[in-house]
Amino acid sequence: MLIIYRETYKVIILKRKAKKLRRETDKPELQSRYERDETLSHKLFRTSVRPLTLLVRSTILLLSTIYLSIVCGYTYITMTTIAPVFQELYGFSEEASGLAFLGLCLGLGFGALLCSFLLDRYTQRAKTRPGVFAPEQRLPLLLPACLLMSAGLLLFRWAVQYHIQLVVPILGTALVGLGLAATSISLQTYIVDSFGIYAVSAISATMVVRNTTAAFLPRAGPPLFDALGYHWGGTLLGCVVLVLSHLPLFLIKYGERLRARRGFQYGDHARETEDP
């Protein structure tokens, strides 16, 4: 797939055009606005520290990363408890317990398709209205995604606590998957639109924190549920997600102001020659 994809990163496109012009005009001084005379070691160092620099300096990236990491971590807590719960409480065999993941998988798949469709439609309509399209217009789906995530956590945990018909907890995991898909797509497209040519660095910073959280946060699951039970442990997780539901509203209201505060560029409309 990577072979047939068309290059869309404009830094690379302009560098290729400059290289072609140098070859055709025999003028080695021609360069694109993004080319620099620097050693390979300096370039590697600069590109390696940029994700951390963006994460530390950008409030919107830090908040988005924290939110996405918690949502992803809670999803992995759910994933690591599905098989044991259905084996111990619903009598599934080790082989059959894999079927219990269908709800989560369907939720993720349907959520990705639905969110992509709705986000594209909303974005297309927003771009036809007067004024400049703002990255914050990628965020309206975050609030319903947050509510779905919280409802899924509560439904799954309370259902397994009282051994309710197995369709109910599977439906809960589907809502968790739906919420995760909508959250991930909305926030990642928001980050891409916000950071322009530095979108890859911003996304990589988010992915490192998110994956680290997803790796270690599930270890807190068993002690939490042993102490509070599945029902109250799930309630605690769901309430944390509900508290975080204020983040989309905060970013929608103050995101543009926060992006304007920084000295380096955000998005294609700002100064793209500066480097964090």
C-alpha positions, 0 to 999 in steps of 0.5 A: 500500500505504501508503494502506491500511495501518493505523497501528501507531506508538503515538505517532501513535495517541495524538496522534490520540486527544488531538487528537480529545479536544481537539476534542470536549471543547474543552480545548486543554490535553489532550495525549498523553504524547509531545506537546511544546511545541517549535518545528519547528526544535528538533523537526527537530534532535532527531529528526535527532541521535537516530539518532546518539545511539542508535548511540553510546550503545547497545552492543547497537545498535552491535554489531548495526550492525557485524555487519549491515554486515559481512554486507551488505558481504560479500554485495555483494562477492559480488554484484559478482564474480558476473558477471565470474567467470561470464564469465571462468571459465565462458564466460557471455556478458554477457547470460547472466551475469545468470542466475548471480544466480538462486542469490542471489535464490532464497536471499534470497527463501527465506531471508526466507520461512523466517526469518519463518515460523520466527521467528513460530512461535518468538516465539509459543511464547515468549510463551506461556511464563511470564515477560516476552518479551525481545527477545533471543528474536528472536536464535536464528536468527542463529547458523545464519544466520552458519554458512550465510553462512560456508559460502556464501562458502567454497563460492562462492570455492573452487568458482570458483577450481578451476572446479568445475561451475557449480551449486556456486558458484551454490549457494554464492551461495544460501547467502550470500543465505539467511544475509543474509536470516536475519541482517537479519530477526533483527537488525532485529526485535531492534532494533525490540523493544529500542528501542520508540518509538525503533525507527525512529531505531535502524533508520535509524542501522543502515541508514545505516552498513549502506548506506555499508559496502555501497557502499564495502566491495566496492571492497576485493574485487578487490585482495583476490582478486588478492592471495590468490586467490578461494579464500583470499580467500573463506576470509578473509571466511568466517573473519571471519563465523565469528568474528562468530558469537559476537555472537549468543551474547553478545547472548543472554546479556548483551543484557538487562543491556546494555539495563538499563544505559542511562538512556533507555528500551528497549522498551515495558516501560520509561520511554517519556517520556525522550528520548535 
